[in-house]
């Protein structure tokens, strides 16, 4: 039988070997990935491989809901579906989870966080997402509305029928703010542009996260303005107002200012990255995501 001293010495040696070989005793929190417009799980195989290679043993769940053309369904309907799937994962993960959401998915995730009491999301990574809205003549827009340019899309989006198409739910025309406030039922609500009775509770829910990571860049080509990925947006003259000059930040309608004051907002900018390559770019993963997914 080993003496207590020898048992203790052996345990310490084993612990030291584990630390030296890079094995994490506590493990990593699960990572939940939510796709964007016209996407599905298959677009995130490379990103999943990055995560599991660098943080071995990490459980990565790419939610397979509203894939491809179904991603055009109304945003609130999608939020409900994603919430059901993600809540079950959170319940199985008492130590918390990370939420990594791409493009349109970043808005879905923010709405989900705001409307889900007692969630246990630790880090929310918003990967090239139009968090402050979308307004631009991109290839996506030309494909969806071939007869329209950005100046006329408000005719389609700002009515009760238009709000049944996901992209209209976050279309934010800086020249028609009154119509945006009147008809938009999603972005205007989660940003607090249009007050509602749930704003206080939504703010408290959102502030449960420990870290918000905002990733985007000037060569994205889809998110317009690209600064929307960092909560910047156009004023009525189409000049860019950065995050801290936005009304929803100054009024702290959904908790962004408080999160920033806590030092829990990280902004990561990369040039030379096109929209559809953010989630397969290892440099972006390494510099913007890796350290937060522990």
Long-range contacts (C-beta under 8 A, 24 or more apart in sequence): 24-55, 24-57, 27-57, 28-55, 28-57, 28-58, 28-293, 28-294, 29-58, 29-93, 29-95, 29-96, 29-97, 29-98, 29-122, 29-293, 29-294, 30-58, 30-59, 30-60, 30-61, 30-89, 30-93, 30-97, 30-98, 31-58, 31-59, 31-60, 31-61, 31-97, 31-98, 31-100, 31-293, 32-61, 32-63, 32-86, 32-89, 32-97, 32-98, 32-99, 32-100, 33-60, 33-61, 33-62, 33-63, 33-100, 33-101, 33-102, 34-63, 34-82, 34-99, 34-100, 34-101, 34-102, 34-105, 34-106, 34-108, 34-109, 35-62, 35-63, 35-67, 35-71, 35-102, 35-103, 35-105, 36-71, 36-102, 36-103, 36-104, 36-105, 36-106, 36-129, 37-71, 37-72, 37-103, 37-104, 37-140, 37-166, 37-167, 38-68, 38-69, 38-71, 38-140, 39-67, 39-68, 39-71, 39-102, 39-103, 39-105, 40-64, 40-67, 40-68, 41-67, 43-276, 43-279, 44-102, 44-279, 46-279, 46-280, 47-100, 47-279, 47-280, 47-285, 50-282, 50-285, 50-290, 51-285, 51-293, 54-286, 54-290, 55-290, 55-293, 55-294, 58-293, 61-89, 71-104, 71-166, 72-165, 72-166, 72-167, 73-166, 74-163, 74-164, 74-165, 74-166, 74-169, 74-186, 75-107, 75-108, 75-111, 75-166, 75-169, 75-170, 75-186, 76-111, 76-169, 76-185, 76-186, 78-108, 78-166, 79-108, 79-111, 79-112, 79-115, 82-108, 82-109, 82-112, 83-112, 83-115, 83-116, 86-112, 87-116, 87-119, 90-119, 90-120, 90-121, 93-120, 94-120, 95-120, 96-120, 96-121, 96-122, 97-121, 97-122, 98-122, 98-123, 98-124, 98-125, 98-292, 98-293, 99-123, 99-124, 99-125, 100-125, 100-127, 100-289, 100-293, 101-125, 101-126, 101-127, 101-129, 102-127, 102-128, 102-129, 102-278, 102-279, 103-127, 103-128, 103-129, 103-130, 103-222, 103-223, 103-275, 104-129, 104-130, 104-166, 104-167, 104-170, 105-129, 106-130, 106-131, 106-229, 107-131, 107-170, 107-186, 107-187, 107-190, 110-190, 110-206, 111-186, 111-190, 113-205, 113-206, 113-208, 113-209, 114-190, 114-202, 114-203, 114-205, 114-206, 114-254, 115-198, 115-202, 115-205, 116-205, 117-201, 117-205, 118-208, 119-205, 119-208, 120-208, 121-208, 121-209, 122-209, 122-210, 122-211, 123-209, 123-210, 123-211, 123-212, 123-213, 123-292, 123-293, 124-209, 124-211, 124-212, 124-213, 125-213, 125-215, 125-288, 125-289, 125-292, 125-293, 126-212, 126-213, 126-214, 126-215, 126-229, 127-215, 127-278, 127-279, 127-289, 128-215, 128-216, 128-217, 128-220, 128-222, 128-223, 128-229, 128-275, 128-278, 129-216, 129-223, 129-228, 129-229, 130-170, 130-223, 130-224, 130-228, 130-229, 131-214, 131-228, 131-229, 131-230, 131-231, 132-172, 132-191, 132-227, 132-228, 132-231, 132-232, 132-233, 132-243, 132-246, 133-170, 133-171, 133-172, 133-187, 133-228, 133-233, 134-167, 134-170, 134-171, 134-172, 134-223, 134-224, 134-228, 135-171, 135-172, 135-173, 135-174, 135-224, 135-225, 135-233, 135-234, 136-224, 136-225, 137-224, 138-221, 138-222, 138-224, 139-221, 139-222, 140-167, 140-222, 141-167, 151-175, 154-179, 154-180, 157-183, 157-184, 158-182, 158-183, 158-184, 159-183, 172-233, 174-233, 174-234, 174-235, 174-236, 174-238, 175-236, 177-236, 190-254, 191-248, 191-253, 191-254, 192-248, 192-251, 192-253, 192-254, 193-247, 193-248, 193-253, 195-253, 199-253, 199-254, 202-254, 203-252, 203-253, 203-254, 203-255, 204-255, 206-254, 206-255, 206-259, 207-255, 207-258, 207-259, 209-259, 209-264, 210-264, 211-264, 211-266, 211-292, 212-256, 212-259, 212-264, 212-265, 212-266, 213-266, 213-268, 213-288, 213-289, 213-292, 214-265, 214-266, 214-267, 214-268, 215-268, 215-270, 215-278, 215-284, 215-288, 215-289, 216-268, 216-269, 216-270, 217-269, 217-270, 217-271, 217-272, 217-273, 218-269, 218-271, 219-271, 219-272, 219-273, 219-274, 220-273, 220-274, 220-275, 220-278, 221-274, 221-275, 222-275, 222-276, 223-275, 230-267, 230-269, 231-256, 266-292
